[in-house]
């Protein structure tokens, strides 16, 4: 017992030291137009990341204009008053850089990674996106076809591709999280050019954004460049956030979805607390316990030892408002959905009824440490982490504190969260069946 305690103490000390060693230093300031700017100086490699996070996602859309935020992720690469249509990406590629963007329920994030001597190029491109983007019918028509194809590939023509759409539709009744980020084509088709322009003018403004620079640069020179390109952009109107509060699930919701698949699948979804709360981190840790790695419980017990599943997984959706945790498993040959569901339920009952062992908890925390180091090993990851901390965790300083929310969790915290949130009487359960079984 004494040797075990010494080992645990040593590992925890190592984890704490690693977290401190991975600290991200930064400076930050605000422009008069409300744009928040964060600068992280790192001369390890001669590159720089330029990222802009807009606090707009699918939850900010009108119920008859679902998919606008994701659509703008595409549309704002069309060009601007000073960038010819289709040339946005070429500027970055010709400079030897890369660029991308992503959207979720709460925010849209654009970034470029460039040679450090091309910092001003990145700033110019993002300032053009913020002030002069081409939001016209030609661009809308072009990108609508792109989004249609993406929807077909990712959701409609992929086995089990509709899981997220089907889960969200049942897990939420009122909140805009009810619809998927990609939205619905009927809404995009029905929208006018004026609708798109109004959305752009409302949300893609400096007072609804954070600009992050990370990499090989002089912070003072970088600040002067930021002011050069962004200071004169006018602020937008005050952003009104959705005030919809989703009532708790009062009972289990069960349904069957018929899909173009060969093997049945079971999907379970539980409503969870908002990202950034203490209980969120406990639920996220439980999902890692259940599904991350070959020794995770669903993987080891349901898939490997019992042979009930061909594939298993679980993940959390870290929403700004209360989100959901989803578990899924694809049946092995000859295993019914009912049998597979019982096996999954046994693992959830176990985390409710038994405390996680010390060794297992230490392993989980070590995995989180490694993940943090990996994410922050590149300037693009650092830029994203800084933007998210400022936008969703209350202050940029949380970029260096968030790991403590995981490291401080106890076995008692995990069990309490499992009992509160992994309640089988308040969840969504879907059985995916082959279309051939539809009567």
C-alpha positions in Angstrom: 0.0 0.0 0.0 2.8 2.4 0.9 4.6 1.8 -2.4 1.3 2.4 -4.3 0.7 5.7 -2.5 4.3 6.8 -3.3 3.8 5.9 -6.9 0.5 7.9 -7.1 2.1 10.9 -5.4 5.0 10.8 -7.8 2.8 10.6 -10.8 0.6 13.5 -9.6 3.6 15.6 -9.0 4.8 14.9 -12.5 1.5 15.8 -14.0 1.5 19.1 -12.1 5.0 19.9 -13.2 4.2 19.1 -16.8 1.2 21.4 -16.7 3.3 24.2 -15.4 6.0 23.5 -18.0 3.5 23.7 -20.8 2.3 27.2 -19.8 1.4 29.5 -22.6 2.6 33.1 -22.2 0.8 35.9 -24.0 -0.1 39.6 -24.1 -3.6 41.0 -24.9 -5.3 44.2 -25.6 -8.5 45.7 -27.0 -9.0 48.0 -29.9 -11.5 50.8 -29.7 -13.8 49.0 -32.0 -14.1 46.1 -29.5 -11.7 43.6 -31.2 -9.8 41.6 -28.6 -6.3 40.8 -29.6 -4.0 38.1 -28.1 -0.3 37.7 -29.0 1.8 34.7 -28.2 5.5 35.0 -29.0 7.4 31.8 -29.9 10.6 31.8 -31.9 11.0 28.0 -32.1 10.2 27.9 -35.8 9.9 30.7 -38.4 6.1 30.5 -38.7 3.2 32.4 -37.4 -0.5 31.5 -37.0 -3.2 34.2 -37.5 -6.6 33.1 -36.2 -9.9 34.9 -35.8 -12.7 33.4 -33.8 -16.2 34.9 -34.2 -18.7 34.3 -31.5 -21.3 32.9 -33.8 -22.4 29.4 -34.4 -25.6 27.4 -35.3 -27.3 28.4 -32.1 -27.4 32.0 -33.3 -29.4 31.2 -36.4 -33.1 31.8 -37.0 -35.1 28.6 -37.0 -35.9 29.2 -40.7 -32.2 29.9 -41.6 -30.5 26.9 -40.2 -27.0 26.4 -41.4 -26.0 30.0 -41.9 -23.0 29.9 -39.6 -21.5 26.9 -41.4 -22.4 28.3 -44.8 -20.4 31.5 -43.9 -17.4 29.3 -43.1 -17.4 28.6 -46.8 -18.7 31.8 -48.2 -16.1 34.0 -46.6 -13.4 32.4 -48.7 -15.1 33.7 -51.8 -13.0 36.9 -51.8 -13.6 40.6 -51.0 -13.6 44.0 -52.5 -9.8 43.8 -52.9 -9.4 40.0 -53.4 -10.7 38.5 -56.6 -13.2 35.7 -56.4 -11.4 32.4 -55.7 -8.1 34.0 -54.9 -8.2 34.1 -51.1 -6.6 30.6 -50.7 -4.1 31.3 -53.4 -2.6 34.2 -51.6 -1.8 31.8 -48.6 -0.7 28.9 -50.7 1.7 31.1 -52.9 3.3 32.4 -49.7 4.0 28.8 -48.5 1.2 28.7 -45.9 -2.0 26.7 -45.1 -5.4 27.9 -44.1 -8.7 26.4 -42.9 -11.8 27.1 -40.9 -14.4 25.3 -38.7 -17.7 25.9 -37.2 -19.8 24.5 -34.3 -22.8 25.4 -32.3 -21.2 28.4 -30.7 -18.4 29.8 -32.8 -16.7 30.0 -36.2 -12.9 30.0 -36.4 -10.7 31.0 -39.4 -6.9 30.7 -39.4 -3.8 30.8 -41.5 -0.3 29.4 -40.7 2.3 31.3 -42.7 6.1 31.9 -42.8 6.7 34.6 -40.2 7.7 37.2 -42.8 4.2 36.9 -44.1 2.4 38.0 -40.9 1.0 41.1 -42.6 -0.5 39.0 -45.3 -2.5 37.0 -42.8 -3.6 40.2 -41.1 -4.7 41.8 -44.4 -6.6 38.7 -45.4 -8.5 38.5 -42.1 -9.2 42.3 -42.1 -10.6 41.9 -45.6 -12.8 39.0 -44.4 -14.1 41.1 -41.6 -14.8 44.3 -43.5 -15.1 43.7 -47.2 -16.1 40.1 -47.8 -18.1 39.3 -51.0 -21.5 38.4 -49.8 -23.5 38.3 -53.1 -25.7 36.0 -55.0 -22.9 34.6 -57.2 -20.9 33.5 -54.1 -24.0 32.2 -52.4 -24.9 30.0 -55.4 -21.4 28.7 -55.7 -21.0 27.8 -52.1 -24.5 26.4 -51.8 -23.5 23.6 -54.2 -20.3 23.0 -52.1 -22.4 22.6 -48.9 -24.9 20.4 -50.7 -22.1 18.0 -51.7 -20.6 18.1 -48.2 -23.9 17.2 -46.7 -24.3 14.3 -49.1 -20.8 13.0 -48.3 -20.8 13.5 -44.6 -24.4 12.8 -43.6 -26.7 11.4 -46.3 -24.5 8.9 -48.1 -22.3 7.7 -45.2 -23.4 4.7 -43.1 -24.6 5.9 -39.7 -23.9 9.5 -40.9 -27.2 10.8 -39.6 -26.5 9.9 -36.0 -25.8 13.5 -34.8 -28.8 14.9 -36.7 -31.1 12.3 -35.3 -29.8 12.6 -31.7 -29.9 16.4 -31.6 -33.5 16.5 -33.0 -34.6 14.3 -30.0 -32.3 15.6 -27.3 -33.5 19.2 -27.6 -37.0 20.5 -28.0 -36.6 24.3 -27.9 -32.9 25.2 -28.0 -31.2 25.9 -31.3 -28.8 23.1 -30.6 -31.7 21.0 -31.9 -30.4 21.4 -35.5 -27.0 20.3 -36.8 -24.3 22.9 -37.7 -24.5 22.0 -41.4 -28.2 23.0 -41.3 -30.8 22.2 -44.0 -30.7 22.9 -47.6 -34.3 24.1 -47.8 -33.4 27.0 -45.5 -30.3 27.9 -47.5 -32.3 27.7 -50.7 -35.1 29.9 -49.3 -32.7 32.7 -48.1 -32.3 35.8 -50.1 -29.1 37.7 -50.8 -30.3 40.3 -48.2 -30.6 37.6 -45.6 -27.0 36.6 -46.0 -25.8 40.2 -46.0 -27.7 40.9 -42.8 -26.1 37.9 -41.1 -22.7 39.0 -42.1 -23.2 42.6 -40.9 -24.5 41.4 -37.6 -22.0 38.8 -36.6 -18.7 39.3 -38.5 -17.8 42.5 -36.7 -14.7 43.3 -34.5 -16.7 43.5 -31.2 -17.8 39.9 -31.8 -14.4 38.5 -32.5 -11.0 37.7 -31.0 -7.8 37.9 -33.1 -4.9 35.7 -32.1 -1.3 35.8 -33.3 1.0 33.0 -32.3 4.6 32.3 -33.4 7.7 34.0 -34.5 7.2 37.7 -34.3 8.0 40.8 -32.3 4.9 41.6 -30.2 5.3 45.4 -30.4 5.7 45.3 -34.2 2.8 42.8 -34.4 0.6 45.2 -32.4 1.4 48.1 -34.8 0.4 45.8 -37.7 -2.8 44.8 -36.0 -3.8 48.4 -35.5 -2.9 49.2 -39.1 -5.3 46.6 -40.5 -8.1 46.5 -37.9 -8.3 49.7 -36.0 -10.4 51.5 -38.6 -13.0 48.7 -39.0 -16.2 50.0 -37.4 -17.8 48.2 -34.6 -21.1 46.4 -35.1 -24.3 46.7 -33.1 -24.5 44.9 -29.8 -25.0 41.2 -30.2 -28.1 39.7 -28.8 -27.5 36.1 -27.6 -30.1 33.4 -27.5 -31.9 33.2 -24.2 -33.6 29.9 -24.8 -33.3 27.5 -21.9 -33.9 23.9 -22.7 -36.0 22.1 -20.1 -34.6 18.9 -18.7 -35.6 15.6 -20.2 -38.3 14.1 -18.1 -38.2 10.6 -19.5 -36.3 8.3 -21.8 -36.8 8.9 -25.6 -36.5 5.8 -27.7 -36.7 5.5 -31.5 -35.7 3.4 -34.4 -33.8 4.8 -37.4 -33.6 2.8 -40.7 -30.4 3.5 -42.6 -28.4 2.1 -45.5 -26.3 -0.2 -43.3 -25.6 -3.8 -42.9 -25.1 -4.1 -39.1 -27.4 -2.6 -36.4 -26.1 0.1 -34.1 -27.1 1.5 -30.7 -26.8 5.2 -29.9 -27.3 6.7 -26.4 -27.3 10.4 -25.6 -27.3 12.1 -22.2 -27.8 15.8 -21.5 -24.7 17.3 -19.7 -23.7 20.6 -18.2 -22.2 23.5 -20.2 -18.6 23.6 -21.2 -16.4 25.3 -18.5 -18.4 24.1 -15.5 -16.8 21.7 -13.0 -19.3 19.0 -13.7 -18.6 19.3 -17.5 -15.0 18.2 -16.9 -16.2 15.3 -14.8 -18.6 14.0 -17.5 -15.9 14.5 -20.2 -13.5 12.5 -18.0 -16.1 9.7 -17.7 -16.4 9.6 -21.5 -12.7 9.2 -21.8 -12.8 6.4 -19.3 -15.5 4.7 -21.3 -14.1 5.0 -24.8 -10.6 6.5 -25.2 -7.9 4.0 -26.0 -7.8 0.2 -26.3 -8.0 -0.2 -22.5 -11.1 2.0 -22.1 -14.1 0.2 -20.7 -16.5 0.1 -23.7 -13.6 -1.0 -25.9 -12.2 -3.6 -23.6 -15.4 -5.1 -22.2 -18.1 -4.7 -24.8 -16.0 -5.0 -27.9 -12.9 -7.1 -27.1 -13.9 -9.4 -24.2 -17.6 -9.9 -24.9 -17.4 -9.5 -28.6 -20.7 -7.7 -28.7 -19.6 -4.7 -30.8 -17.6 -4.3 -34.0 -16.9 -0.6 -33.0 -17.6 1.5 -29.9 -17.1 5.1 -29.0 -18.2 8.0 -26.7 -17.7 11.7 -26.9 -18.9 15.0 -25.4 -20.2 18.0 -27.3 -18.6 21.0 -25.4 -21.4 23.5 -25.9 -21.5 27.0 -24.4 -25.0 26.1 -23.1 -25.8 22.6 -21.6 -24.7 20.0 -24.2 -24.9 16.3 -24.6 -22.7 13.2 -24.3 -23.1 10.5 -27.0 -22.1 6.9 -26.9 -22.5 4.6 -29.9 -21.7 1.0 -30.8 -22.1 -1.0 -34.0 -23.2 -4.6 -33.4 -21.0 -7.5 -34.2 -22.4 -10.1 -36.6 -25.4 -11.9 -35.0 -25.7 -9.5 -32.0 -29.1 -7.8 -31.6 -29.4 -4.2 -30.7 -31.1 -5.2 -27.5 -28.2 -7.4 -26.5 -25.7 -4.7 -27.4 -27.6 -2.1 -25.4 -27.6 -4.2 -22.3 -23.8 -4.6 -22.5 -23.4 -0.8 -22.9 -25.8 -0.2 -20.0 -23.8 -2.4 -17.8 -20.7 -0.1 -18.2 -22.8 3.0 -17.4 -24.2 1.3 -14.4 -20.7 0.5 -13.2 -19.6 4.1 -13.3 -22.7 5.0 -11.3 -22.3 2.2 -8.7 -18.5 2.0 -8.3 -15.8 4.6 -7.9 -13.1 4.7 -10.4 -9.9 3.2 -9.1 -6.9 5.4 -8.4 -4.7 3.8 -11.0 -7.3 4.2 -13.7 -7.9 7.8 -12.7 -4.1 8.6 -12.8 -3.9 7.0 -16.3 -6.8 9.2 -17.5 -5.1 12.4 -16.2 -1.8 11.4 -17.8 -3.6 10.9 -21.1 -5.1 14.4 -20.8 -1.6 15.8 -20.1 -0.2 14.2 -23.2 -3.2 15.5 -25.2 -2.6 19.0 -23.9 1.1 18.9 -24.8 0.3 17.6 -28.3 -2.3 20.3 -29.0 0.0 23.0 -27.9 3.0 21.7 -29.7 2.1 23.8 -32.8 1.4 27.5 -33.0 -2.0 26.7 -34.7 -3.0 24.7 -31.6 -1.9 27.5 -29.3 -3.8 30.1 -31.2 -7.0 28.0 -31.1 -6.6 27.3 -27.4 -6.1 31.0 -26.6 -9.1 32.1 -28.7 -11.4 29.4 -27.0 -10.3 30.3 -23.5 -11.1 34.0 -24.0 -14.4 33.3 -25.8 -15.8 30.6 -23.6 -14.0 30.3 -20.3 -14.3 33.9 -19.1 -10.7 35.0 -19.5 -7.6 34.2 -21.6 -5.8 33.1 -18.4 -7.9 30.0 -18.4 -5.7 28.6 -21.2 -3.2 27.8 -18.4 -5.7 26.8 -15.8 -8.2 24.6 -17.5 -6.1 21.4 -17.1 -6.5 21.8 -13.3 -10.2 21.3 -13.7 -9.3 17.8 -14.8 -6.4 17.1 -12.5 -8.4 18.1 -9.4 -11.2 15.6 -10.1 -11.6 12.8 -7.6 -13.2 9.4 -7.9 -16.1 10.8 -5.9 -16.6 13.7 -8.4 -16.8 11.2 -11.3 -19.3 8.9 -9.5 -21.5 11.9 -8.6 -21.5 13.1 -12.2 -22.3 9.7 -13.5 -25.3 9.3 -11.1 -26.6 12.8 -12.0 -26.1 12.9 -15.7 -25.9 9.3 -16.9 -29.5 8.6 -15.8 -31.1 5.9 -18.0 -34.5 7.3 -17.3 -33.6 10.7 -18.9 -31.8 10.0 -22.2 -32.2 9.4 -25.9 -31.7 5.8 -27.2 -31.7 5.1 -30.9 -31.5 1.7 -32.6 -30.1 1.9 -36.1 -31.4 -0.9 -38.3 -30.8 -1.9 -41.9 -33.5 -0.5 -44.3 -34.2 -4.1 -45.3 -35.8 -4.7 -41.8 -38.3 -1.9 -42.3 -41.8 -3.3 -42.5 
